[in-house]
Amino acid sequence: MENTLIDRFEPKFDSSGLLTAVAVDSASGAVRMVAFMDREALAKTRETGLAHFHSRSRGALWLKGETSGNTLQVEEILVDCDQDAVVLRCRPQGPTCHTGAESCFFRKLDGDRLIPAED
């Protein structure tokens, strides 16, 4: 399969003006959270180096950790082949999940039950 290099960044936002953003711990590779970015959040993330997202519930821009102090310092942004999703390789400053867990993915599916995921 031939690898086509596209050198122009042209993000493809969905009909709601969003793209999926997966935050990954740059040291461990663990998935920390999944959120959405609009143009403003993407621009602010690129400008500041801190992860910003679009809050669908509030309909507004939010800086991850703006109230908790648990920010995500973005070291690298990977863009998928369709340019409709990004992976943010981050250095987390504390827990990522609003529950206080290191990651939002602290449970796994066991049949029809959610049980703690092992590290």
TORKOL-4160 file (C-alpha; in steps of 0.2 Angstrom, whole numbers, padded with zeros to 4 digits, m for minus):
119
<pt num="1" X="0000" Y="0000" Z="0000"/>
<pt num="2" X="0007" Y="0017" Z="m0005"/>
<pt num="3" X="0008" Y="0030" Z="0009"/>
<pt num="4" X="0002" Y="0047" Z="0003"/>
<pt num="5" X="0010" Y="0061" Z="0012"/>
<pt num="6" X="m0002" Y="0076" Z="0014"/>
<pt num="7" X="0007" Y="0091" Z="0020"/>
<pt num="8" X="m0007" Y="0103" Z="0023"/>
<pt num="9" X="m0017" Y="0103" Z="0039"/>
<pt num="10" X="m0036" Y="0104" Z="0035"/>
<pt num="11" X="m0046" Y="0097" Z="0049"/>
<pt num="12" X="m0063" Y="0090" Z="0045"/>
<pt num="13" X="m0075" Y="0095" Z="0058"/>
<pt num="14" X="m0092" Y="0086" Z="0059"/>
<pt num="15" X="m0109" Y="0094" Z="0056"/>
<pt num="16" X="m0108" Y="0100" Z="0074"/>
<pt num="17" X="m0091" Y="0108" Z="0071"/>
<pt num="18" X="m0082" Y="0096" Z="0081"/>
<pt num="19" X="m0068" Y="0083" Z="0080"/>
<pt num="20" X="m0064" Y="0069" Z="0092"/>
<pt num="21" X="m0048" Y="0072" Z="0103"/>
<pt num="22" X="m0040" Y="0057" Z="0112"/>
<pt num="23" X="m0028" Y="0063" Z="0126"/>
<pt num="24" X="m0014" Y="0050" Z="0129"/>
<pt num="25" X="m0001" Y="0051" Z="0142"/>
<pt num="26" X="0015" Y="0053" Z="0133"/>
<pt num="27" X="0026" Y="0044" Z="0146"/>
<pt num="28" X="0015" Y="0028" Z="0148"/>
<pt num="29" X="0004" Y="0028" Z="0132"/>
<pt num="30" X="m0011" Y="0026" Z="0143"/>
<pt num="31" X="m0027" Y="0034" Z="0136"/>
<pt num="32" X="m0032" Y="0047" Z="0148"/>
<pt num="33" X="m0048" Y="0054" Z="0141"/>
<pt num="34" X="m0058" Y="0057" Z="0125"/>
<pt num="35" X="m0066" Y="0074" Z="0122"/>
<pt num="36" X="m0071" Y="0085" Z="0107"/>
<pt num="37" X="m0063" Y="0100" Z="0099"/>
<pt num="38" X="m0070" Y="0114" Z="0089"/>
<pt num="39" X="m0060" Y="0127" Z="0079"/>
<pt num="40" X="m0057" Y="0138" Z="0094"/>
<pt num="41" X="m0052" Y="0124" Z="0106"/>
<pt num="42" X="m0040" Y="0117" Z="0093"/>
<pt num="43" X="m0032" Y="0134" Z="0090"/>
<pt num="44" X="m0031" Y="0138" Z="0109"/>
<pt num="45" X="m0022" Y="0121" Z="0112"/>
<pt num="46" X="m0010" Y="0125" Z="0098"/>
<pt num="47" X="m0007" Y="0143" Z="0104"/>
<pt num="48" X="m0005" Y="0139" Z="0123"/>
<pt num="49" X="0001" Y="0120" Z="0123"/>
<pt num="50" X="m0012" Y="0116" Z="0135"/>
<pt num="51" X="m0027" Y="0105" Z="0131"/>
<pt num="52" X="m0043" Y="0115" Z="0127"/>
<pt num="53" X="m0059" Y="0106" Z="0122"/>
<pt num="54" X="m0077" Y="0111" Z="0118"/>
<pt num="55" X="m0089" Y="0107" Z="0131"/>
<pt num="56" X="m0105" Y="0100" Z="0123"/>
<pt num="57" X="m0115" Y="0102" Z="0139"/>
<pt num="58" X="m0111" Y="0120" Z="0141"/>
<pt num="59" X="m0108" Y="0124" Z="0123"/>
<pt num="60" X="m0092" Y="0133" Z="0127"/>
<pt num="61" X="m0073" Y="0132" Z="0127"/>
<pt num="62" X="m0065" Y="0124" Z="0142"/>
<pt num="63" X="m0047" Y="0123" Z="0147"/>
<pt num="64" X="m0044" Y="0105" Z="0154"/>
<pt num="65" X="m0040" Y="0108" Z="0173"/>
<pt num="66" X="m0046" Y="0126" Z="0173"/>
<pt num="67" X="m0054" Y="0123" Z="0190"/>
<pt num="68" X="m0045" Y="0108" Z="0197"/>
<pt num="69" X="m0027" Y="0113" Z="0191"/>
<pt num="70" X="m0026" Y="0095" Z="0183"/>
<pt num="71" X="m0020" Y="0102" Z="0166"/>
<pt num="72" X="m0014" Y="0092" Z="0151"/>
<pt num="73" X="0002" Y="0099" Z="0143"/>
<pt num="74" X="0002" Y="0095" Z="0125"/>
<pt num="75" X="0018" Y="0089" Z="0118"/>
<pt num="76" X="0012" Y="0083" Z="0101"/>
<pt num="77" X="m0003" Y="0082" Z="0091"/>
<pt num="78" X="m0006" Y="0067" Z="0079"/>
<pt num="79" X="m0019" Y="0069" Z="0065"/>
<pt num="80" X="m0028" Y="0054" Z="0058"/>
<pt num="81" X="m0028" Y="0050" Z="0040"/>
<pt num="82" X="m0045" Y="0058" Z="0037"/>
<pt num="83" X="m0041" Y="0073" Z="0048"/>
<pt num="84" X="m0057" Y="0071" Z="0058"/>
<pt num="85" X="m0048" Y="0065" Z="0074"/>
<pt num="86" X="m0033" Y="0069" Z="0084"/>
<pt num="87" X="m0022" Y="0061" Z="0097"/>
<pt num="88" X="m0015" Y="0073" Z="0110"/>
<pt num="89" X="0001" Y="0066" Z="0117"/>
<pt num="90" X="0001" Y="0075" Z="0134"/>
<pt num="91" X="0010" Y="0077" Z="0151"/>
<pt num="92" X="m0004" Y="0076" Z="0164"/>
<pt num="93" X="m0003" Y="0087" Z="0179"/>
<pt num="94" X="m0013" Y="0076" Z="0191"/>
<pt num="95" X="m0028" Y="0065" Z="0188"/>
<pt num="96" X="m0037" Y="0067" Z="0172"/>
<pt num="97" X="m0055" Y="0061" Z="0176"/>
<pt num="98" X="m0067" Y="0072" Z="0185"/>
<pt num="99" X="m0069" Y="0058" Z="0198"/>
<pt num="100" X="m0051" Y="0059" Z="0203"/>
<pt num="101" X="m0046" Y="0044" Z="0194"/>
<pt num="102" X="m0029" Y="0045" Z="0184"/>
<pt num="103" X="m0039" Y="0041" Z="0168"/>
<pt num="104" X="m0057" Y="0042" Z="0163"/>
<pt num="105" X="m0055" Y="0024" Z="0158"/>
<pt num="106" X="m0053" Y="0016" Z="0175"/>
<pt num="107" X="m0067" Y="0002" Z="0172"/>
<pt num="108" X="m0068" Y="m0012" Z="0160"/>
<pt num="109" X="m0083" Y="m0022" Z="0154"/>
<pt num="110" X="m0086" Y="m0039" Z="0161"/>
<pt num="111" X="m0101" Y="m0047" Z="0154"/>
<pt num="112" X="m0115" Y="m0033" Z="0158"/>
<pt num="113" X="m0105" Y="m0026" Z="0173"/>
<pt num="114" X="m0092" Y="m0013" Z="0175"/>
<pt num="115" X="m0077" Y="m0018" Z="0185"/>
<pt num="116" X="m0061" Y="m0009" Z="0190"/>
<pt num="117" X="m0048" Y="m0010" Z="0176"/>
<pt num="118" X="m0031" Y="m0016" Z="0182"/>
<pt num="119" X="m0016" Y="m0005" Z="0179"/>
